[in-house]
Amino acid sequence: MIIMKNILLILVIFCSENLLIAQNQIFKTYQDKVALQKDAENLVELFTNDLKKIEPTISFDIKSRINTTPYLIYYDGKNEVSLPYWEEVIPPLKQFLTQVSGSKEKGKEVFGLFFNGFYIPHELGHALEHAKAGDVENGYESEYFANTIAILWWRKQGKEKELKKCYEYTKEIIKKLPNPIPEGQTMEQYFSENYRAATQDPAVYGFFQFTQFIKVYEDKTLPDFDTFVSNYLQSNSKNGVFKFYEAKDSTQLLSAMETTISQFKNDVEFVLQKNKIDKKLLPQPKAANMPFPGIIALWPDKNMLSVTLWEQVAPPVKQYLLLFAGNEDKAKELYGLLFYGYCIAHELGHWLDLNFDVKISNDYNEEYFANQVAVLWWKKQGKEKEVKQVYEMMKQGLINVPLVNPENKDVKKYLNENYWEFVKMNPGNYNAIQSMQVIEIYEDKTLPDFDTFILNYMNQMTKTKN
């Protein structure tokens, strides 16, 4: 009887939460201000409940109110989301929506879809980032995170039809908006440097937001909402990776590395179990501090993944890193991103090869595979921002310190012939070739998500072995 009561209680809660979405007019332009306020409150409550199921201890108490301003919808950085009411929107903004959508009716529909719908959990995404990380600088990355949260959460609510309608409108509207980005600048750079000015111009800001919407919507590698948020909350702990550590904090670094190694192994085991592949993985390598010319390395005979602390780096290598990054502050930032972050998964790509009896010969193809694994796995962890930083710093680094290849040899052959010489004596060429690989992989739009990539790899290795 107690079991039956619990089942009934769960059904009541489940149905009640779904009614919060099903019975309201979200994604439509409201004619009733009271109804808009009520539905917004219900939506915030549902989002909060979903969030606290993932992390019960998170401090997240957000209110909503109807407060029509030229910004239309925004999170105040404290505890409130302001929403606009159509009848109170200023004429210039209504005219802009009419112009880009094609008619007054369509302009009104676009308003409902986005400002009385899609952008509510977008603003709650900003609130989530604020709750976890404190004050966050507005810019490209914070908006991308909020758009990702919104799309994934609406998918969780079964609103794929409404999202598709938003997507179809963005594809049409973006054709009518001039590209404001100056030649020689990336969108990320431009909007991070001109964010506040962009918010004052609906055409510029619209181009920015709608371009991001399209990119996130079309991204097939994104996990579900619960997984994305869980990864975000875990990966942003104070003792996480992708940041610079002083030598005195090496214990925290090694702890963060151990957590990363364990998570990687768990993700690979998940792929095995999900696809019913009978394969026992090797013990996970232990994180350790050990000075080495290559800075970070996997040592199969010791079952160890070692990292060299910044303070232990040999002077010639450190001098190269200073040239590659531009100055000492950027060199330390790069060091944290690469060797206290990205490269951990890279070395685990080599560990994955060992699990399938691949004899490590240290060549171009093995490094390429390890970089594919690293890029895809970090994206799976919600570390798109950090991977992108690695990518951008490597692009700039190759300009600062390009590959030295006087005989213009094939890069693949060049590395294979000189692998250990580059690692020990010529970090410039070794890092240049690694950077070229990462850039190519990051820009490869044909790569699947991590789980699919690993499954394909496992199937290929099993077939080859047989």
N, C-alpha and C positions, 0 to 999 in steps of 0.2 A: 504493500500500500504506500509506504514512504517513497519507494522507487517511482511508482506511478505518479505521485504528487510532484516529485521532482521533474519528471518528464513533462507534465502539464505546465509546470511553472516555466520551464525552458521554452516550451511552445508559445506561451503567452508573451514572454519577453521578446522572442524572435518575431512574432507577428506584430507586436506593438511597435517594434523598431522599424519594421518594413512599412507599416502604415504611416509613420512619420514622413516617409518619402512619397508613398503611393497616393496619399490623400491631399497633398498640397499642390501648388501650381508652379513649383520650382522649374526653372528654364522657360518661364513665360513672363511676359510683362504684366505686372499686377495693376489692377484698377482699384484695389482696396488696400489702403495703407496698413490697416490693422491686420489683415490677412498676411501681408508681406512680413510684418514684424513677427507674427506668430510662427509662420513657416520657417523663417530664418532662425528663430530660437530653437525650434525642433531640430533643424538641420545641425546647428552647432552642438546640440545635446547628443545627437547621434554620432557625429564625428568624435566628440569627446569620449563617448562610451567605447567606440572602436579603438581609440588611442589607448585608453586605460586598460583594455583587455590585453593589449600588447605590453604595456608598462604601467602596472597599477600604481606605482609610486610617483609617477610624473606629476608635477604641479602644473595644471592646465585648467584654468577657470576663466573662460572667455565669454563675454557678453556680445550681443549684437543690438544695433539700433538703427532706425531710419534717420539718416542725416545726409541729405543730398548736397554735394559740393561739386566744384569743377573736377575734382579727382575721381568722382563717381563712387568708387569702392576702395577702402583701404583699412589696414590694421594700424592702430595708433601706437604700436610699440609697447603697450602696457597690458591691457586686458579687454580691448573692445574692437569690434569690426563695424565700420560704418557702411551702410548700404544706401543706394540711391532709389528714389521713387520717380517713375517716369514723368509724372505730371509736374514735378518740380525741377526737372533737368533744364539747364539754361539753353536757350535757342541755338547758340553756335554749336553746341555739342550734338543737339538733335539734327542740325543741318549737316554736320560732319557724318553722322551715322547714315543719314539719307543718301548723301553723296557716295560714300564708299560701298553701300549695299545695293544701291540702284533705285530705291523708292522709299517713300515715307513708311509704307507698310513693312518693308523688309528691314528698314532701319529700326523700327520699333521691335521687330522680332529679334534682331541681333542683340538689341539692348537686353531683352528678356533672357535670351539664351546665355549671355555672358554675365551681365551685371545683376540679374536676379536668379542666377544659376551657377554657372561654371566657376566664377571668381570667388564665390563664398568659401569653399574649401581651399582655394588658392591663398586667400588671406589667412586662413587657419594654418596653412603651411608655414607662412611667415611667423605666426604665433608659436608653432611647434619649434621652429628653429630658434626663436627667441627664448623659449622655455628651456631648451637644451644647451644652447651656446651663449646665452646672454645677448648683449647688444651685437647685432650683425650689420655689417655695412651693406647698404643697398647697392645693388649692381647686377651684373649679368648672372652670376652664380646663384644669388639668393632668389632671383626671379625664376631661374630654371628649376631650382629645387621646389619652389611653390607650385609651378606648373606641373611638375612631375607628381607631386602629392595630389593635386586636384584631379588629374586624369586617372591616376590609379584608384583614388577613393571613389570617384564616380563609377568606375568599372566595377568596383566592389559592390556598389549599390544597384548594379544592373542597368545603368543608364548609358549603355553603348549606343543606343539610337540617338539620344540627345548629343552625345559626344561627336558622333558622326556628322550630325547636322552642324555643329560648331566647326568641325573640321572642313566641311564643304564650304561654309561661308568664309573661313579664313583663307582657303585656297583662292577664292574669287577676289576677296578684298585685298589680299597682298599684291595682286596684279595692278591695283589702282594706286598703291602707295609708293611714292618715290623712295629709292634706297638712299638713306641719309649718310651712309658710312663712307668717309673719304677714302680715296685710293691709298693703298699702303697700310690701312688699318684693318684689324679684324673686328667683327661685331662685338666680341667679348671685350676687347680693349676699348672700343669707342663708347659702348654703353656703360662700362664701369667707370670711365673717366668723365662721362657727360650725363650721368644718370638723372640728376636733378633737373638739368635743362631739358632733357628728353621728356620728362613727365609734364612739362608745360606745353608741349606740342602734341596734340592727339594723333597727327599723322606719323610723327617720328616714333612716339611711344607705341602706337598701334602696330607699326612695322616690326618693332622689337618684340612685342608680346606675341603677335600672330606668327612670326617666324619661329619663335620658341615653341608655341603650341604645336605647329606642324611637325617640328623635329621630334618632340616628345611623343606625340600621337603615333608617329610612324616608326618609333623605336621598338623593334620586336624583341630586344634583349631585356627589357624591363621585367622585373618580377611582379608578383601581386603586391597590393598595398601593405598587407601585414608583414611580408618578408622585407620589403623595402624600408619600412619604418623601423622594424626590429634591427636590421643591419645598420641603419643610420644611428639609432640610439646606442648600439653597442660600439660602433666604430668611432664615435665621437667622445669616448671617455677621456678623462684627463690624461691617462697614461697610455694613450693610443699610439699608433704608428703614423708615418708621414709627417713627422716633425723632428726638429733638431733637439738632440739631447746633449747636455754637458756630461763630461766624464763622471762627475759626482752622482749623476742620475742613471748610471749604466744598469743598475738593478731594475729600475722601472722599464728601461728599454728592453732588456732581455725578457722581462715578464710580458711586455706587449708583443714581442716576437713569438713567445711560446703560445700566446692566445691566438695569434695569426696562424701559426703552423697547425694548431689543433683545429681551427675553423676550416682551413684548407683541406685537411685530411677528412673531416666530417663531410664536407661538400662532395669530395670524390667518392666517399663511401655511399652517400645518398644516391649518386648516379648509378653506382653498382647495384644497390638494393632495388632501386626503382625499376631498373631494366633486367633484374634477376640474373645478374652476371656473377658467377661463382668465382670470386677472386679475393684472396686475403692480402691486404696491404702490408707493406713493411712497417716496422715501428716508426713513428714520426721522429725526425731528427731533433736533437736538443739544441736550443739556442745557446750560443757561447760568444764570449769576447776573445778574439785572437788576432793580433796584428798580421796582415797579409797584404802583399802588393796589390792584389786584385780587390781589396777592401772587404768584399763579402763573398763567401764560397760555401759550397756543400762538400762535406768530407764523408763519403760513404763508409770508409773503413772505420771511422770514429762515430758514425751516426750523429753527425754534428753539422749545424749550420752556423758558421762563425761570421762575426762582423767586426770590423776595425773601427774603433772610436775615432772621431775627428782629431782628437789630441794625439793619436797614435799614427796618423797618416805620415808617410815619409815626405820630407820637404819637397822633392821634385814633383810628386803626385799632387800635393797640396797647391803648389805653384800652378800646375796645369789646371786644377779645378778653379782657381782664382781667375785665370785667363778665360776659361770656358764660360764661367758664370758672369764675369764682369767686375766683381768686387767681392770683398770678404763676406759681407752680409748675404749677398745672393749666393755665394759659394756654400755658406752654411745652410741656407734654405734648400738649395739643390741637394746637398748631402743628406739632409733629413728626408726630403721627398724620395730620393733614390735609394739610399742604403739603409735608412731606417723605415722604409716603406715599400716602394715599388719592387725593388730587387729581392725582397724576401719571397714574394710569389714567383719571381723569375727562377730563383734557386729551387723552389719547390716544383717547378716544371721539370728540372733535371731529376729531382727525387721521383717524380711520376714516371719518367722514363725508366728509372732503375726498377720500378715495380713490374715493368713489362720486359725485364731482362735486356734492356738496351745497354750495350756496352758504351759507356761515356768516352767519346774520343775527342771531345772539345773541338767542335768544328762549327761552321756557319749554320748548317741546318739545325743542329741541336740548340744553338743560341736563338735561332729564329722561332723554333717551337716554344722555347722557354719564354720568350717575349710575348708570343701569342697567348700562352697560358696566363701570364701576368696581367696583360691588358684586359682580357676577358674576365678573369676572376675578380680583379679589383672593381670592374664595372658591376659585376654581380653583387659586390658588397656595398654598392651605392657610392663608390669613390670616383665617380666620373670627374668631379672637380679636381681631385688630386692627380688623376691620370692625365687630365688635360694640362695641368700645370707642368707635369713632367714633359709632355709632348712639346709645349711651347718653349720651355727652357732648353730642350734639346735642339729645337729648330734654331733658336738664337745662338746656342753654343756652337753649332756647326758653322755659323757665320763667323763667330769669334775665333774658333780653332778648327779649320776644315781638315778633312782627311788628307794626309800626305801620301800620295801615290804617284811618284815621279814617272814610273813606267806605264801608268794608266792600266794596271792589271785589273782583270775581273775581280770585283770586291770579294766575292765568295771565295775564289781561289787565293786571293791575297791574304785573307784571314786564315784559311786552312794551312797555308804554308808558313805562317808566322805567328800562330796563335800564342804560344807561351812567351815568345819574344815581346809581343805587344802587351801581354798581361803584366810581365815583370819589368820591361824596359821602356815600353812605348805606350803609356796609358792614353796618350792623345789619339793614336790610331785605333786602339781597342775601343775606346769610348765613342769615337766617331762612327765606327761601324755598328756598334750597339745602338747608337742614336738613330742612324739611318734605318735600322730595322724597326725600331719603335715607331718612328714617324710613318713608315710605310704601313705597318700593322694598324696604327691608330686611324689612318685615313682609309683603310680597307672597309668599304661598306658591305662587302659580301660575307664577312665573318658571321657565324651564328652566335648564339649566346653560349656561355661557358659550358652549361650542362650538355648541350647538343654537340659542341666541339669535342668535349671529353668522351662522350659516347662514341662519336665517329672515330676518334683516335683509338679507343679500346677495341672497337670492332675491327679496325684495320690491323692493329697489332696482333689480335687473336687470329685473324685470317692469315697474316704473314707467318705467324709461328706454326700454324697447322700446314 
